[in-house]
Amino acid sequence: GEARNVCRIAVLVCEIRKSLVGKDVPGNKGRKYTFEVILFEECANMIDLVALKDFLVLCQLRSFSRASERCHVSVSGLSRRIQGLEQWLGVPLFDRRKAALEPTDAGLRLQAVATEVVYALEGLRKSVRTDARDRQQRIRFCAPHIMSAVFFPDWIPRLHSDFRDAKFSVESDNLPEGLALLDEGAAHYAVA
């Protein structure tokens, strides 16, 4: 729902920004938009993941002092992060006039989207790191079909006893294709 709309808006903003390349920058006589200028402006307007996480903690605890302790940041630092989000959205996220800190309607909407976004990004980060660790620990062999059927079934368990953290894979193919895998880096060792 709303998360998809945010993505559509981001794509639209990027398309608009790309159409500006080569045109004059308002307020800067003679300066033209370049890809670098546009990228800098986009980066300056990006939401910080840490700010979103802190916002979610503040929504949960409804107290700047308790949220700042949980987020390991000063109250003023937390306040600046929330102000940055408010500036980015253009509206207040919390009603600070009440005795207890209450999210505004915009704050509640951001909370729903931020929860999904943070969860998705943390999942992506974990998955990418796991994949990278797996690639570092995986030793890939290539061998002719007969070697894969006769030699590796007895040898792999012995390798596991010596290299407990490593993962092993065997690509069965004919010798020329196996050597090609080795040349391409798709296999670490060829057994013939």
Backbone as CSV, one residue per row, in Angstrom:
resi,resn,N_x,N_y,N_z,CA_x,CA_y,CA_z,C_x,C_y,C_z
1,GLY,0.811,-1.176,0.000,0.000,0.000,0.000,0.858,1.244,0.000
2,GLU,0.997,1.822,1.166,1.689,3.101,1.282,3.177,2.968,0.968
3,ALA,3.788,1.838,1.338,5.211,1.630,1.043,5.438,1.625,-0.473
4,ARG,4.517,1.005,-1.223,4.642,1.013,-2.678,4.504,2.425,-3.228
5,ASN,3.596,3.211,-2.632,3.430,4.592,-3.073,4.700,5.400,-2.826
6,VAL,5.369,5.158,-1.698,6.620,5.848,-1.400,7.652,5.497,-2.462
7,CYS,7.728,4.218,-2.849,8.673,3.798,-3.890,8.344,4.454,-5.220
8,ARG,7.046,4.532,-5.564,6.649,5.177,-6.820,7.044,6.652,-6.817
9,ILE,6.855,7.313,-5.687,7.221,8.724,-5.576,8.725,8.881,-5.748
10,ALA,9.509,7.994,-5.129,10.967,8.073,-5.248,11.400,7.899,-6.702
11,VAL,10.776,6.967,-7.424,11.101,6.756,-8.837,10.730,7.998,-9.642
12,LEU,9.579,8.587,-9.363,9.143,9.787,-10.059,10.113,10.940,-9.804
13,VAL,10.545,11.114,-8.559,11.510,12.167,-8.227,12.798,11.947,-9.003
14,CYS,13.279,10.698,-9.086,14.502,10.405,-9.841,14.332,10.747,-11.311
15,GLU,13.173,10.429,-11.895,12.929,10.743,-13.304,12.913,12.256,-13.519
16,ILE,12.284,12.985,-12.608,12.253,14.448,-12.714,13.671,14.994,-12.618
17,ARG,14.439,14.480,-11.646,15.818,14.949,-11.467,16.658,14.676,-12.721
18,LYS,16.480,13.482,-13.333,17.259,13.162,-14.534,16.933,14.131,-15.667
19,SER,15.679,14.603,-15.733,15.293,15.525,-16.803,15.916,16.906,-16.613
20,LEU,16.473,17.180,-15.433,17.079,18.480,-15.160,18.515,18.596,-15.656
21,VAL,19.160,17.475,-15.954,20.569,17.504,-16.352,20.756,18.475,-17.518
22,GLY,21.738,19.392,-17.348,22.054,20.370,-18.379,21.297,21.675,-18.239
23,LYS,20.287,21.746,-17.378,19.517,22.975,-17.183,20.136,23.791,-16.054
24,ASP,19.790,25.084,-16.008,20.332,25.982,-14.987,19.815,25.630,-13.606
25,VAL,20.717,25.729,-12.598,20.336,25.539,-11.205,19.741,26.847,-10.716
26,PRO,18.495,26.858,-10.205,17.894,28.104,-9.737,18.740,28.741,-8.631
27,GLY,18.933,30.068,-8.721,19.674,30.782,-7.686,21.181,30.707,-7.863
28,ASN,21.669,29.957,-8.828,23.110,29.843,-9.094,23.352,30.166,-10.555
29,LYS,23.513,31.456,-10.842,23.668,31.909,-12.224,24.845,31.212,-12.905
30,GLY,24.575,30.629,-14.049,25.609,29.987,-14.843,25.908,28.551,-14.444
31,ARG,25.378,28.093,-13.315,25.642,26.716,-12.877,24.569,25.802,-13.464
32,LYS,25.009,24.737,-14.062,24.092,23.779,-14.680,23.948,22.545,-13.800
33,TYR,22.774,21.915,-13.895,22.577,20.640,-13.210,23.456,19.592,-13.880
34,THR,24.174,18.852,-13.081,24.922,17.699,-13.549,24.412,16.508,-12.758
35,PHE,24.817,15.320,-13.173,24.422,14.126,-12.427,24.899,14.231,-10.979
36,GLU,26.127,14.779,-10.782,26.692,14.883,-9.437,25.884,15.838,-8.568
37,VAL,25.454,16.974,-9.127,24.644,17.935,-8.367,23.331,17.284,-7.956
38,ILE,22.708,16.589,-8.895,21.425,15.937,-8.608,21.609,14.850,-7.551
39,LEU,22.666,14.042,-7.689,22.931,12.985,-6.716,23.168,13.580,-5.326
40,PHE,23.928,14.685,-5.247,24.175,15.327,-3.961,22.865,15.800,-3.337
41,GLU,22.001,16.417,-4.133,20.713,16.889,-3.607,19.860,15.730,-3.121
42,GLU,19.864,14.616,-3.884,19.091,13.450,-3.451,19.635,12.887,-2.146
43,CYS,20.972,12.778,-2.032,21.576,12.249,-0.813,21.277,13.150,0.371
44,ALA,21.261,14.464,0.146,20.967,15.391,1.226,19.530,15.227,1.712
45,ASN,18.643,14.752,0.832,17.238,14.593,1.198,16.864,13.175,1.602
46,MET,17.829,12.247,1.596,17.518,10.858,1.923,17.222,10.694,3.407
47,ILE,16.435,9.715,3.710,16.132,9.396,5.101,17.232,8.503,5.635
48,ASP,17.655,8.784,6.829,18.676,7.996,7.507,17.986,6.819,8.201
49,LEU,18.508,5.618,7.970,17.928,4.421,8.595,17.982,4.522,10.115
50,VAL,19.068,5.081,10.645,19.189,5.244,12.100,18.077,6.162,12.607
51,ALA,17.789,7.222,11.856,16.720,8.145,12.265,15.374,7.417,12.277
52,LEU,15.139,6.549,11.294,13.875,5.789,11.281,13.788,4.840,12.474
53,LYS,14.904,4.173,12.788,14.903,3.270,13.944,14.646,4.053,15.231
54,ASP,15.306,5.193,15.361,15.097,6.025,16.552,13.659,6.520,16.627
55,PHE,13.098,6.885,15.485,11.698,7.312,15.432,10.785,6.202,15.937
56,LEU,11.043,4.971,15.512,10.208,3.844,15.951,10.330,3.610,17.458
57,VAL,11.535,3.764,17.995,11.716,3.630,19.452,10.950,4.731,20.167
58,LEU,11.019,5.942,19.645,10.291,7.059,20.260,8.783,6.826,20.206
59,CYS,8.298,6.274,19.112,6.870,5.940,19.009,6.475,4.927,20.078
60,GLN,7.356,3.985,20.338,7.068,2.933,21.308,7.110,3.467,22.737
61,LEU,8.148,4.240,23.066,8.344,4.674,24.452,7.652,5.987,24.789
62,ARG,7.347,6.800,23.783,6.658,8.082,23.964,7.357,9.029,24.937
63,SER,8.678,8.950,24.959,9.476,9.804,25.842,10.845,10.006,25.210
64,PHE,11.216,11.277,25.007,12.523,11.561,24.425,13.656,11.061,25.317
65,SER,13.527,11.239,26.623,14.628,10.833,27.510,14.793,9.315,27.528
66,ARG,13.696,8.568,27.637,13.817,7.103,27.633,14.259,6.572,26.272
67,ALA,13.742,7.176,25.190,14.125,6.745,23.847,15.599,7.050,23.580
68,SER,16.076,8.200,24.066,17.486,8.535,23.838,18.399,7.558,24.571
69,GLU,17.992,7.122,25.760,18.778,6.103,26.481,18.818,4.798,25.699
70,ARG,17.667,4.370,25.217,17.593,3.109,24.471,18.389,3.179,23.175
71,CYS,18.394,4.357,22.531,19.085,4.524,21.247,20.556,4.914,21.420
72,HIS,20.986,5.093,22.666,22.376,5.462,22.958,22.767,6.763,22.259
73,VAL,21.925,7.769,22.418,22.156,9.090,21.835,21.638,10.122,22.837
74,SER,22.154,11.328,22.774,21.672,12.378,23.679,20.242,12.755,23.302
75,VAL,19.544,13.377,24.233,18.171,13.823,23.961,18.186,14.826,22.810
76,SER,19.169,15.730,22.811,19.239,16.726,21.727,19.551,16.051,20.389
77,GLY,20.405,15.028,20.411,20.711,14.297,19.180,19.473,13.596,18.635
78,LEU,18.708,12.963,19.513,17.466,12.302,19.104,16.483,13.330,18.559
79,SER,16.392,14.451,19.245,15.482,15.512,18.813,15.864,16.016,17.414
80,ARG,17.152,16.172,17.152,17.597,16.616,15.818,17.231,15.582,14.752
81,ARG,17.361,14.309,15.077,16.990,13.271,14.099,15.500,13.328,13.775
82,ILE,14.694,13.497,14.805,13.242,13.571,14.588,12.900,14.842,13.810
83,GLN,13.559,15.944,14.129,13.334,17.194,13.393,13.720,17.026,11.927
84,GLY,14.784,16.256,11.663,15.179,15.982,10.283,14.094,15.227,9.534
85,LEU,13.487,14.241,10.194,12.370,13.514,9.570,11.180,14.445,9.343
86,GLU,10.907,15.283,10.319,9.784,16.230,10.183,10.045,17.212,9.042
87,GLN,11.287,17.657,8.916,11.633,18.568,7.833,11.495,17.859,6.492
88,TRP,11.928,16.592,6.429,11.831,15.826,5.195,10.378,15.663,4.764
89,LEU,9.495,15.361,5.747,8.072,15.187,5.427,7.330,16.513,5.305
90,GLY,7.831,17.522,6.006,7.163,18.823,5.958,6.039,18.985,6.959
91,VAL,5.929,18.065,7.898,4.876,18.140,8.923,5.415,17.610,10.251
92,PRO,4.818,18.025,11.366,5.223,17.461,12.662,4.827,15.990,12.760
93,LEU,5.663,15.217,13.437,5.380,13.797,13.625,4.822,13.511,15.011
94,PHE,5.027,14.426,15.937,4.539,14.253,17.308,3.856,15.526,17.769
95,ASP,2.829,15.346,18.575,2.174,16.479,19.239,2.878,16.650,20.574
96,ARG,3.681,17.697,20.666,4.500,17.923,21.856,3.777,18.768,22.898
97,ARG,2.562,19.208,22.605,1.830,20.065,23.545,1.154,19.266,24.654
98,LYS,0.917,18.003,24.427,0.223,17.169,25.412,1.208,16.687,26.462
99,ALA,0.678,16.263,27.599,1.534,15.763,28.687,2.349,14.558,28.224
100,ALA,1.704,13.633,27.543,2.405,12.467,26.987,2.647,12.727,25.503
101,LEU,3.811,12.365,25.021,4.170,12.544,23.616,3.276,11.646,22.764
102,GLU,2.562,12.231,21.820,1.645,11.471,20.966,1.987,11.674,19.503
103,PRO,2.043,10.591,18.728,2.280,10.753,17.283,1.088,11.438,16.611
104,THR,1.385,12.296,15.638,0.328,12.905,14.838,-0.159,11.857,13.828
105,ASP,-1.143,12.226,13.019,-1.601,11.306,11.968,-0.449,10.971,11.015
106,ALA,0.331,11.993,10.672,1.490,11.755,9.803,2.494,10.849,10.509
107,GLY,2.662,11.040,11.807,3.572,10.194,12.581,3.121,8.745,12.580
108,LEU,1.832,8.527,12.708,1.294,7.159,12.687,1.482,6.523,11.309
109,ARG,1.282,7.321,10.266,1.480,6.796,8.914,2.943,6.450,8.675
110,LEU,3.847,7.340,9.117,5.265,7.061,8.971,5.655,5.844,9.794
111,GLN,5.081,5.697,10.963,5.391,4.546,11.823,5.063,3.238,11.099
112,ALA,3.914,3.189,10.453,3.510,1.971,9.733,4.487,1.664,8.595
113,VAL,4.842,2.681,7.809,5.747,2.481,6.680,7.160,2.181,7.185
114,ALA,7.625,2.926,8.188,8.980,2.758,8.715,9.167,1.358,9.298
115,THR,8.143,0.831,9.932,8.234,-0.523,10.491,8.508,-1.528,9.380
116,GLU,7.763,-1.418,8.284,7.975,-2.320,7.142,9.347,-2.122,6.515
117,VAL,9.729,-0.865,6.321,10.993,-0.547,5.651,12.175,-1.037,6.479
118,VAL,12.173,-0.737,7.783,13.289,-1.151,8.641,13.376,-2.675,8.692
119,TYR,12.243,-3.332,8.819,12.229,-4.795,8.843,12.792,-5.355,7.539
120,ALA,12.359,-4.797,6.409,12.820,-5.281,5.103,14.319,-5.026,4.922
121,LEU,14.788,-3.851,5.299,16.205,-3.532,5.133,17.083,-4.361,6.064
122,GLU,16.639,-4.585,7.278,17.411,-5.437,8.200,17.462,-6.870,7.683
123,GLY,16.336,-7.349,7.132,16.323,-8.692,6.540,17.252,-8.792,5.350
124,LEU,17.251,-7.760,4.505,18.149,-7.729,3.351,19.603,-7.734,3.817
125,ARG,19.923,-6.911,4.792,21.294,-6.833,5.306,21.752,-8.188,5.843
126,LYS,20.894,-8.829,6.615,21.235,-10.141,7.178,21.444,-11.167,6.071
127,SER,20.562,-11.155,5.083,20.657,-12.102,3.974,21.931,-11.889,3.162
128,VAL,22.259,-10.637,2.866,23.457,-10.337,2.085,24.700,-10.751,2.856
129,ARG,24.731,-10.459,4.143,25.890,-10.839,4.960,26.024,-12.352,5.053
130,THR,24.904,-13.050,5.200,24.932,-14.513,5.255,25.447,-15.082,3.945
131,ASP,24.955,-14.521,2.817,25.419,-14.983,1.509,26.914,-14.749,1.345
132,ALA,27.391,-13.592,1.782,28.823,-13.282,1.660,29.652,-14.231,2.520
133,ARG,29.191,-14.493,3.743,29.892,-15.438,4.620,29.887,-16.838,4.005
134,ASP,28.753,-17.213,3.431,28.636,-18.533,2.805,29.611,-18.653,1.631
135,ARG,29.708,-17.597,0.825,30.643,-17.633,-0.308,32.083,-17.737,0.182
136,GLN,32.401,-17.051,1.281,33.760,-17.106,1.812,34.091,-18.489,2.360
137,GLN,33.096,-19.174,2.905,33.334,-20.465,3.530,33.110,-21.640,2.584
138,ARG,32.619,-21.396,1.386,32.317,-22.481,0.453,33.530,-22.768,-0.431
139,ILE,33.870,-24.033,-0.520,34.933,-24.488,-1.412,34.260,-25.289,-2.517
140,ARG,34.457,-24.824,-3.750,33.765,-25.432,-4.889,34.731,-26.279,-5.719
141,PHE,34.337,-27.525,-5.938,35.102,-28.453,-6.765,34.337,-28.691,-8.066
142,CYS,35.073,-28.993,-9.112,34.432,-29.500,-10.323,35.176,-30.781,-10.696
143,ALA,34.409,-31.727,-11.187,34.988,-33.038,-11.486,34.133,-33.735,-12.530
144,PRO,34.757,-34.673,-13.270,33.960,-35.485,-14.196,32.905,-36.278,-13.416
145,HIS,31.871,-36.661,-14.111,30.736,-37.344,-13.483,31.169,-38.569,-12.676
146,ILE,32.044,-39.375,-13.214,32.439,-40.605,-12.527,33.163,-40.296,-11.220
147,MET,34.009,-39.250,-11.203,34.722,-38.859,-9.975,33.717,-38.361,-8.923
148,SER,32.714,-37.630,-9.397,31.705,-37.115,-8.467,30.946,-38.251,-7.802
149,ALA,30.745,-39.322,-8.540,29.983,-40.448,-8.003,30.841,-41.400,-7.173
150,VAL,32.121,-41.522,-7.492,32.966,-42.520,-6.845,33.867,-41.922,-5.763
151,PHE,34.527,-40.820,-6.061,35.552,-40.278,-5.169,34.972,-39.380,-4.072
152,PHE,34.122,-38.429,-4.433,33.671,-37.404,-3.477,32.789,-37.918,-2.339
153,PRO,31.940,-38.907,-2.545,31.107,-39.362,-1.420,31.922,-39.815,-0.200
154,ASP,33.109,-40.379,-0.410,33.953,-40.784,0.717,34.851,-39.661,1.200
155,TRP,35.248,-38.781,0.282,36.228,-37.757,0.615,35.635,-36.543,1.337
156,ILE,34.438,-36.114,0.944,33.808,-34.925,1.547,33.631,-35.081,3.059
157,PRO,33.151,-36.204,3.590,33.040,-36.328,5.053,34.389,-36.169,5.767
158,ARG,35.453,-36.658,5.151,36.781,-36.490,5.757,37.202,-35.017,5.741
159,LEU,36.871,-34.314,4.683,37.176,-32.877,4.628,36.406,-32.123,5.717
160,HIS,35.146,-32.505,5.917,34.325,-31.857,6.949,34.929,-32.034,8.337
161,SER,35.544,-33.164,8.593,36.132,-33.372,9.917,37.333,-32.456,10.140
162,ASP,38.042,-32.090,9.083,39.193,-31.190,9.204,38.815,-29.715,9.068
163,PHE,37.773,-29.433,8.301,37.351,-28.042,8.040,35.866,-27.900,8.391
164,ARG,35.583,-27.829,9.680,34.195,-27.852,10.166,33.350,-26.674,9.687
165,ASP,33.951,-25.498,9.550,33.174,-24.321,9.155,32.996,-24.192,7.648
166,ALA,33.769,-24.942,6.889,33.705,-24.830,5.433,32.508,-25.610,4.895
167,LYS,32.036,-25.132,3.757,30.974,-25.831,3.033,31.567,-26.248,1.697
168,PHE,31.207,-27.420,1.249,31.768,-27.961,0.030,30.668,-28.196,-0.991
169,SER,30.991,-27.921,-2.239,30.058,-28.245,-3.313,30.857,-28.839,-4.476
170,VAL,30.208,-29.737,-5.201,30.844,-30.412,-6.327,29.968,-30.206,-7.551
171,GLU,30.572,-29.682,-8.594,29.894,-29.505,-9.876,30.338,-30.648,-10.780
172,SER,29.401,-31.470,-11.201,29.727,-32.598,-12.079,29.552,-32.170,-13.529
173,ASP,30.585,-32.390,-14.312,30.525,-32.053,-15.730,31.633,-32.821,-16.444
174,ASN,31.697,-32.679,-17.742,32.826,-33.323,-18.409,34.072,-32.458,-18.198
175,LEU,35.232,-33.006,-18.458,36.492,-32.356,-18.102,36.669,-30.970,-18.738
176,PRO,36.421,-30.795,-20.029,36.609,-29.450,-20.605,35.722,-28.384,-19.942
177,GLU,34.453,-28.723,-19.668,33.563,-27.762,-19.015,33.996,-27.517,-17.566
178,GLY,34.483,-28.561,-16.894,34.985,-28.403,-15.529,36.188,-27.480,-15.476
179,LEU,37.086,-27.619,-16.437,38.252,-26.730,-16.498,37.831,-25.302,-16.840
180,ALA,36.798,-25.170,-17.653,36.271,-23.835,-17.963,35.709,-23.185,-16.696
181,LEU,35.010,-23.963,-15.863,34.507,-23.440,-14.582,35.664,-22.962,-13.708
182,LEU,36.729,-23.702,-13.715,37.915,-23.326,-12.947,38.503,-22.023,-13.479
183,ASP,38.604,-21.907,-14.784,39.138,-20.680,-15.398,38.256,-19.471,-15.102
184,GLU,36.941,-19.663,-15.087,35.995,-18.569,-14.838,35.924,-18.191,-13.362
185,GLY,36.495,-19.012,-12.499,36.405,-18.728,-11.064,35.145,-19.284,-10.420
186,ALA,34.365,-20.054,-11.180,33.153,-20.648,-10.633,33.468,-21.891,-9.810
187,ALA,34.704,-22.361,-9.882,35.171,-23.488,-9.067,36.568,-23.152,-8.568
188,HIS,36.865,-23.634,-7.356,38.190,-23.403,-6.795,39.183,-24.477,-7.227
189,TYR,38.695,-25.724,-7.363,39.565,-26.853,-7.678,38.897,-27.745,-8.712
190,ALA,39.719,-28.308,-9.577,39.235,-29.299,-10.538,39.916,-30.627,-10.180
191,VAL,39.107,-31.687,-10.116,39.641,-33.020,-9.809,39.387,-33.877,-11.039
192,ALA,40.464,-34.495,-11.527,40.306,-35.310,-12.738,40.879,-36.693,-12.496
